[in-house]
Amino acid sequence: MGRPILRKIDPALDLSRCFSELDSLRRPWNAVSVFGRNAPLEVEVGTGKGMFLRKAAAGTPDVDFLGIEISLKYAKYAAAGLAKAELTNAAVIHGDALRFFAEWLPDLSVDAVHIYFPDPWWKKRHRKRRVMRESLVRDIFRVLLPGGRLHFWTDVAEYFHESLAIVAGCASLEGPMPVPEKPAETDMDFRTHFERRVRLQGGTIYRSEFRKP
């Protein structure tokens, strides 16, 4: 499925608090410098239009949420949604999530990592571009606090099983634990826009959750 055309961002919105460029960040990255407090931190890899960030931040104000999005227009769109909703416990970084995990995130700094519907890179010669790879999984294990969670969902069965094998082979995470599908109570009661599209079209979603001992 291709990405839909985005609505224009209101130029009056101030994105300075909730949007930043990866290469402008200090190392190691410090959540207090962004959110102004010490709170549990959850990171989403591939923020897309930002539905997960907005809903999660609004629903759990005692937790801070950080999205990493490689597409500039989507990163700004997601940040604009946060600014419009006046959510101060979520922000978006434009850049490569693999670099952010490897070079910026300190050990034992994250309570949960969310990876929902990453690009499957269908062609065999492009598989090396998949975000679910050994290096990222090792970094996820490194940055997760004990008891921290990794959530991974996709609508591609082959990618799902390949990813489970990668996690099992390079990180001592408990799981995969099954994640039951929750009935949607409203037209927008989904975790991401992509989940909404797949489910409304009758597609299958493969969900997993892992826990760091």
Order of alpha helices (4+ residues) and beta strands (2+ residues): beta-alpha-beta-alpha-beta-alpha-beta-beta-alpha-beta-alpha-beta-alpha-beta
